[in-house]
Structures are given as structure tokens and as C-alpha cells.
Amino acid sequence: MMRIVIIGLGSMGKRRMRLLHQIAVNEQLDIELFGTDGRADRRKEAEDQATELGFGIKTYESLADVIASNKEIDAVVISTSPLSHAAIIKECLGYGLNVFTELNLVTDGYDENMSLAEGKGLKLFLSSTPIYRDEMRYITSKVKDSDKKLHYTYHVGQYLPDWHPWESYKDFFISNKRTNGCREILAVEMPWMVNAFGDIEAVQVITDKKTTDLDIDFNDCYSVLVRHKTGHTGVFTVDVVSRPPIRDLKIIGEEFYIAWDGSPEGLREYSGSKEELKSVDLYEHIEHREGYNPTIVENMYVTELLDFLAVLKGDKEAEYSFKKDKKILGIIDEIEGL
């Protein structure tokens, strides 16, 4: 029996809950789930959703309440807003619990929590979901196989109020200057880009503010010229302005061309032998949750959680880490002019 507590029962916490149950069923694993959230309405929503899906989940107001009622917790999944993560991670490590956490976006508590986890022999697993997406893995393998320098253009953007249309963007961490929407896009995308193209050597930035009339105090559009230590270069544009959500990637080189529009059906590759673009089909089954950006497939979240469970069992090392993230967040600080 593995007992996992999901801390934070908003949209992402409920997704992690649902997918962990799905994994338990599909992989025939014995997993018991608990949930915590300070909001009674979210606890009720999680319980109701679990019941609809045919399983039960006990929810509590705090982690301390869970520990008091059940001493045999193995791990936690932290799905609260980023600025709360450092203190929660420290609390969990103090209880001797292994930790899975969503992206932090800031380095608060990194050194202390890495040292604490190492001293206690606990796992500290940091989410970086695109690393587990099939398209990113395919693109990464193709780039690494290339023996010539490549150039890419990559644009990711979506109008800020459309991220969570069921709530005001002002009530969501993406409106906070320290964890703003552009910063989140950078932090979500850059780990897989570094995996594919190599460590970043230098960046040059053009940025703009008030491209929209949104009530925000951060820049809403960045164009970043990137040079990687491998010699690859690119232009990475992020925004919180685009009304249709956009994800547009093109990678070019001599006898090399890959294009992707962000959709599961939208990956295309140049075939030198036939001098044509061919579609690349990577999915046997696509999982998508209604209400989310249509380019977001849930397959990658399942793969990531399976990886976390494998790390807990000691079968492998995590593909991403706080150490790697600290370096990337430092580059993002440079991009933001911090």
C-alpha cells in the first residue's frame, strides 16, 4: 500500500488526484489518496469528483490533520500556488515525506530544502511536464541526432484571462509579478528546450508592457534571442496577449526541418529522400480534459506521475531536479531583468 497526500485541491490538484487513481487502476497498484485544502468548497469538489469516478478520497484542512489521523503517509503531491511551495516542502520533509511539487517559479528555500531532503534520504521531485510529452521527446532525439547547427523559432502565448476562464485572472498566481504568466511559460518550456538544444550560453531580450489593457504590473510579451553552448540558436517569444492560444515551433537546418503547431496531430518533419513534409503520428490514444487549451494533452501528466512513482520505488533517478531548475530560473531572472 502506498499512501499519497495531494496538497491543494484546485484544478491541478484534482487532475493529479484523478490521474493517480487512473494509474492505480491501469497498473494494478495499491494506492490510497488523501487531500488537503484550506477551502471547504474545494475539498467537497474533490470528494464529489472522486465519487463520480468510482473511488473515495478523504480530505482534510491541513497536512497536520492527515498526519494525526494516519501515520503511514509515503509521499505528497504539492499543487498549491508557487509562492507557498517552499514552506510546504519544508513541512513535508520535516514529517519525513517524499515530495512531488508543481513548478515553483521562484528559488525560495531551494538550498535549504535540497539539503534537508538529502540529509533525510528523501526524494524531492520537481514537475516539468513537457519533458514527458511525446512531441518534445521526439524533437529532442532528432535534434541530438543532428551533427549540424540548428536554428529555431518558438512562440507560446495565450490571453491571460483565458488560462482559467472559471475564475478571475487576478485571483490566480499568474497575475502576481513574481509568478506572472510570461514567467510561467518560460519556466514550463525552457527545461525541455535545454534538454533538446543544450545549456544556454547567452540571451538577448526585447520586451513590451501594456500590449493589452489587462490590470497587470509585469511585461506581457518577451522576444528572447537564445544562444546555446552547442552552437544552436533560436528566438523564443512568449506572451499573455494572444486570443487564440498559440504554440508554433519551427526548427531549421541543412536537410533538417521540423514544424509543430502544438496539437497532437500537428507535428511535421522534412523527409529529405522525398523532399516533402510528412506528418509524425506519436499517439495511439489522446487524453484531453474538457475546458483546457486544446493543445494540452493529459498523456504527459500520466507519464510524469509514473516517473515519480518509479523514483519513489528507487527504479530510476528523476529527469528534472531543483538543481537544474535553479539554473534555469536564474536565466529567467536575467530575461525579466531581475
C-alpha positions in Angstrom: 0.0 0.0 0.0 1.3 3.5 -0.9 -0.4 6.4 0.7 -0.1 9.8 -1.1 -1.5 13.2 0.1 -2.4 15.8 -2.5 -1.9 19.2 -1.1 -4.1 21.8 -2.8 -7.3 20.7 -4.5 -7.7 23.3 -7.2 -7.7 22.4 -10.9 -4.2 20.9 -10.9 -4.6 19.1 -7.6 -7.8 17.5 -8.8 -6.1 16.5 -12.1 -3.2 14.8 -10.1 -5.8 13.1 -7.9 -7.8 11.8 -10.9 -4.7 10.6 -12.8 -3.1 8.9 -9.8 -6.4 6.9 -9.4 -6.3 6.1 -13.1 -2.7 4.9 -12.9 -3.5 2.8 -9.8 -6.3 1.1 -11.8 -4.4 0.6 -15.0 -1.2 -0.5 -13.4 -2.9 -2.5 -10.7 -1.2 -0.5 -7.9 -2.4 -0.3 -4.4 -2.5 3.5 -3.8 -4.6 5.3 -1.2 -5.2 9.0 -1.8 -5.8 11.8 0.7 -6.3 15.5 0.0 -5.9 18.8 1.9 -7.1 22.3 1.2 -7.9 25.2 3.3 -11.1 25.8 1.3 -14.1 23.7 2.2 -15.6 24.1 -1.3 -12.5 22.6 -2.9 -12.5 19.7 -0.5 -16.1 19.0 -1.4 -15.4 19.3 -5.1 -12.6 16.8 -4.9 -14.7 14.3 -2.9 -17.6 14.6 -5.3 -15.3 14.2 -8.3 -13.7 11.1 -6.8 -17.1 9.6 -6.1 -18.2 10.2 -9.7 -15.1 8.4 -10.9 -15.8 5.4 -8.6 -13.3 5.9 -5.8 -13.2 7.6 -2.4 -10.8 10.2 -1.1 -10.5 11.5 2.5 -9.9 15.3 2.6 -8.6 17.4 5.4 -8.0 21.1 6.1 -4.2 20.6 6.7 -1.4 18.2 6.3 -1.1 18.1 10.1 -4.6 16.8 10.3 -3.8 14.0 7.8 -0.7 13.0 9.8 -2.7 13.0 13.0 -5.2 10.6 11.6 -2.9 8.4 9.6 0.8 8.0 10.5 1.8 5.9 7.4 1.9 8.5 4.6 4.6 7.9 2.0 4.6 11.0 -0.2 2.9 14.2 -1.0 1.9 16.0 -4.3 2.0 19.7 -3.8 -0.4 21.5 -6.1 -0.8 24.9 -4.4 0.3 28.3 -5.8 4.1 28.6 -6.3 4.9 31.1 -3.6 3.6 28.7 -1.0 5.7 25.8 -2.1 8.9 26.4 -0.1 7.3 26.4 3.3 5.1 23.4 2.4 8.0 21.4 1.1 10.0 22.1 4.3 7.0 21.0 6.4 6.6 17.7 4.4 10.3 16.9 4.6 10.1 17.6 8.4 7.4 14.9 8.6 9.8 12.5 6.6 7.7 12.5 3.5 8.9 12.3 -0.1 7.8 15.2 -2.2 6.4 15.8 -5.7 5.8 19.5 -6.4 4.5 21.6 -9.3 6.8 24.2 -10.7 7.9 26.7 -8.2 8.8 29.7 -10.5 11.0 31.1 -7.7 14.0 29.7 -5.9 12.7 30.4 -2.4 14.0 27.7 0.0 15.8 25.7 -2.7 19.2 25.3 -1.0 17.7 24.6 2.4 15.1 22.1 1.1 17.6 20.3 -1.1 20.0 19.9 1.8 17.2 18.7 4.1 16.0 16.1 1.6 19.5 14.8 1.1 20.1 14.6 4.8 16.9 12.6 5.4 17.3 10.4 2.3 14.0 11.7 0.9 13.0 12.2 -2.8 12.4 15.7 -4.0 10.7 15.5 -7.4 10.1 18.7 -9.3 7.5 18.7 -12.1 8.5 19.7 -15.6 5.7 18.1 -17.6 6.7 19.0 -21.2 9.8 16.9 -20.7 7.4 13.9 -20.7 5.4 15.0 -23.8 5.8 12.7 -26.8 6.4 15.5 -29.2 9.2 17.1 -27.1 10.9 13.7 -26.7 10.8 13.1 -30.4 12.1 16.6 -31.2 14.8 16.2 -28.6 16.0 12.9 -30.1 16.0 14.4 -33.6 18.0 17.5 -32.5 20.5 15.4 -30.7 21.0 13.2 -33.7 21.8 16.2 -35.9 25.5 16.8 -36.4 24.9 20.4 -37.7 23.9 23.6 -36.0 20.2 24.4 -36.0 18.0 27.5 -35.6 14.5 27.6 -34.1 11.7 30.0 -33.7 9.2 29.2 -31.0 6.2 31.2 -30.0 4.0 30.3 -27.0 1.2 32.5 -25.9 -2.4 32.8 -24.6 -4.6 35.6 -23.3 -4.2 35.7 -19.6 -8.0 35.6 -18.7 -8.4 32.5 -20.8 -5.9 30.4 -18.7 -8.6 29.7 -16.1 -11.8 31.1 -17.5 -13.8 29.8 -14.5 -12.0 32.4 -12.2 -10.6 35.9 -12.4 -7.0 36.1 -13.5 -6.5 38.5 -10.6 -7.2 35.5 -8.2 -4.7 33.3 -9.9 -0.9 33.3 -9.3 -0.2 34.2 -12.9 -1.2 37.8 -12.1 1.4 38.1 -9.4 4.5 39.9 -10.6 6.9 37.2 -9.1 5.0 34.3 -10.6 3.5 36.0 -13.7 2.1 34.3 -16.8 5.1 35.1 -19.0 7.5 33.8 -16.3 5.4 30.6 -16.0 5.6 30.0 -19.8 9.3 30.5 -19.7 9.7 28.1 -16.7 7.5 25.5 -18.3 9.1 25.5 -21.7 12.8 26.1 -21.1 13.7 22.8 -19.4 12.8 20.7 -22.4 14.4 23.3 -24.7 17.7 23.0 -22.7 17.3 19.2 -22.9 17.0 19.4 -26.7 19.3 22.2 -27.7 21.8 22.3 -24.8 22.7 24.6 -22.0 22.0 28.3 -22.6 25.1 30.4 -23.1 23.6 33.9 -23.7 20.3 35.6 -24.1 19.2 39.0 -25.6 15.7 40.3 -24.8 13.2 42.6 -26.3 10.1 43.0 -24.1 7.0 45.1 -24.0 4.4 46.2 -21.4 0.8 47.1 -21.8 0.3 45.3 -25.1 -3.1 44.7 -23.6 -5.3 46.7 -21.2 -5.1 44.0 -18.6 -4.6 45.2 -15.0 -1.1 43.7 -14.5 2.2 45.1 -13.4 4.6 42.9 -15.5 5.6 42.8 -19.1 3.2 40.9 -21.3 5.4 39.9 -24.2 9.0 38.8 -24.5 11.1 38.0 -27.5 14.3 36.3 -26.5 17.3 35.6 -28.7 18.9 32.5 -27.3 22.4 31.0 -28.0 23.1 27.5 -26.7 26.6 26.2 -25.8 26.1 23.6 -28.5 26.0 26.3 -31.2 22.3 26.0 -31.8 20.4 29.3 -31.7 16.8 30.4 -31.5 14.1 33.0 -31.0 11.7 32.3 -28.2 8.6 34.5 -27.9 6.2 34.3 -25.0 3.1 36.4 -24.4 -0.1 36.6 -22.4 -1.9 38.5 -25.2 -2.8 36.1 -28.0 -6.5 35.5 -28.1 -6.3 32.1 -29.8 -3.8 30.1 -27.8 -0.6 29.7 -29.8 2.2 27.2 -29.8 4.3 27.5 -33.0 7.7 25.8 -33.3 9.9 25.6 -36.4 13.4 24.1 -36.4 15.6 24.6 -39.4 18.9 23.4 -40.6 20.5 22.0 -43.8 18.5 18.9 -44.6 16.6 19.4 -41.4 13.1 20.9 -40.8 10.6 20.2 -38.1 7.4 22.2 -37.5 4.8 21.8 -34.7 1.6 23.7 -34.0 1.2 22.4 -30.5 -1.5 19.9 -31.3 -1.1 16.1 -31.2 -1.8 15.9 -34.9 0.4 18.9 -35.8 4.0 17.6 -35.8 5.6 17.6 -39.3 9.1 16.7 -40.5 11.0 17.2 -43.7 11.8 13.9 -45.4 15.0 14.5 -47.4 14.6 11.4 -49.5 11.2 12.5 -50.8 11.7 16.3 -50.4 8.4 16.7 -48.7 6.9 17.3 -45.2 5.5 14.2 -43.5 3.2 14.1 -40.5 4.6 12.3 -37.5 2.0 10.4 -35.5 3.1 9.6 -32.0 -0.2 8.8 -30.2 -2.2 5.6 -30.0 -4.7 7.3 -27.7 -5.0 11.0 -26.8 -6.3 12.1 -23.4 -7.7 15.6 -23.2 -9.7 17.3 -20.4 -12.7 19.5 -21.4 -12.2 23.2 -20.6 -8.4 23.3 -21.1 -6.4 24.6 -24.0 -6.9 22.1 -26.8 -3.1 21.7 -27.2 -2.9 20.3 -23.7 -3.0 16.5 -23.6 -3.0 14.6 -20.4 -0.8 11.8 -21.6 2.3 13.7 -20.4 0.9 14.2 -16.9 0.3 10.4 -16.7 3.9 9.7 -17.9 5.3 12.2 -15.3 3.4 10.7 -12.4 4.5 7.2 -13.5 8.1 8.5 -13.4 7.5 9.9 -9.9 6.3 6.5 -8.7 9.3 4.8 -10.3 11.6 7.3 -8.5 9.9 6.5 -5.2 10.5 2.8 -5.7 14.2 3.5 -6.4 13.9 2.2 -10.0 15.4 5.4 -11.5 16.6 9.0 -11.0 14.3 11.9 -11.7 14.7 13.5 -15.1 14.5 17.0 -13.7 15.7 18.5 -10.4 15.8 21.5 -8.2 19.5 22.0 -9.1 18.6 22.2 -12.8 15.6 24.4 -12.1 17.7 26.8 -10.0 20.0 27.4 -13.0 17.1 27.9 -15.4 15.2 30.3 -13.1 18.5 32.3 -12.9 18.3 32.7 -16.7 14.6 33.6 -16.5 15.6 36.3 -13.9 18.0 37.7 -16.5 15.3 37.7 -19.2 13.0 39.5 -16.8 15.7 42.0 -15.9 15.7 41.0 -12.2 
